[in-house]
Amino acid sequence: MQGLARAEQIKKTPPSLAALFERYAQKLFVCSYENLSAEQQQRIHHEIIEASGRSNAEV
């Protein structure tokens, strides 16, 4: 599948916000999002916002 078609397919079914919180919590803290402190949860929020502006090199 070509890059543009793959990108459009990914965008049709984006991950839920809860799934993103959990993914980044595991990636950064190796812990569930619910078990993080308010400061750590805030870092997750900022990380997701920053990631939204990055391109996906895999596509």
N, C-alpha and C positions, 0 to 999 in steps of 0.2 A: 504494500500500500504506500502511495506517495505521501510526502510530508504534509501537504495541505489537507488532503483527504483524511489523514490520520489525526491531524489537529482538530478538524471539524468533528470527527467522531468522538474524540475525547471531550470536547466542549459540550456535546449533546447530553452527556451524563456526568456532570461534575461531581466530585466527592462532596458529601455533606460537611457542614462546618464542624460537627462533632467528630467526624472521621479525620478531618484535618488536624483538629486539636490533639486527638489521640496519636496520630502519626508523628507530629512534631514533638510531642511529649516523650514518645519512645525514642525518637532520634536524638533529642538534646539531653534528656534527663534519665532515660531508661526507666521510666516510671509512668503510671497511669496519670492522665490529665487531672482527674479528680483528686489525686493525692498530692498535687503540687501546691506550693504556697501561692498566695495572690501575686507576688512579685514574679515567680516563675511562670504563672499563667499569663501574666502581662507580656513577658518575653516571648511566649508562644504566639500571642496575638500579633506582636510586632514582626516576628519572623514570617508569619503567614502573609501579612501585608506586603513585606518586602519581596517575598517569593512570587506574589501575584504579578509583579512587574518584570520578572525575569523570564527569558525565553527558555523553552524546554529543548535542550540540545538533542535529546533522544528522538524527537519528532523531526 
